[in-house]
């Protein structure tokens, strides 16, 4: 782990020449490949949370507070948590299988034979790609989750879209997103 962090900060000229563009290839595979499942699960979570709480809020005449609840819960807790779980399950398993296959096929030994460090050559581009794509995927997850809650609030609860957006903007602050 320490080697990966150190090598991610400090470049190696030999590895940089060999794997030009590797970080962007990995980011494309890891980040863009996860967009669909992140959007689906986040929007479904927003739908379910909004639907489950709508009946309780309706009892107290606080229908509009569904926007506050969806916004705060998605931004602070649910979206980052679900995105990290999806990435660990989907991309983590994929990366582990890829490296294990490379070890079995003795590709890692071949990389060592060429005088390259396998951690710098294989692991560091994947680590950098995940580090670059996670914040974007989290923001995308937040937007999809809030949209799921918006759909229930407007179609099921009968709130106006402008009231939902106004209430959401008063409840969620930039510090919550950061």
Number of C-alpha atoms within 10 A of each C-alpha: 7 7 12 16 12 12 17 18 11 9 12 14 8 13 16 13 9 11 13 10 11 18 18 16 14 18 21 14 14 22 23 12 13 18 15 11 15 26 20 14 19 29 24 17 22 29 22 16 20 26 19 11 15 20 14 13 15 14 9 8 10 12 19 21 19 27 26 19 19 28 28 20 18 30 25 16 12 20 28 21 15 19 26 17 14 16 22 13 11 15 20 16 11 14 16 11 12 12 15 14 13 15 13 10 11 12 15 21 16 14 14 13 10 9 11 17 17 16 15 21 21 19 17 22 23 24 16 19 20 20 13 15 18 18 14 13 23 23 18 18 29 31 19 24 31 27 19 25 27 27 19 20 25 15 11 12 18 12 18 13 14 10 13 20 15 13 17 22 14 11 16 20 13 8 7 13 14 9
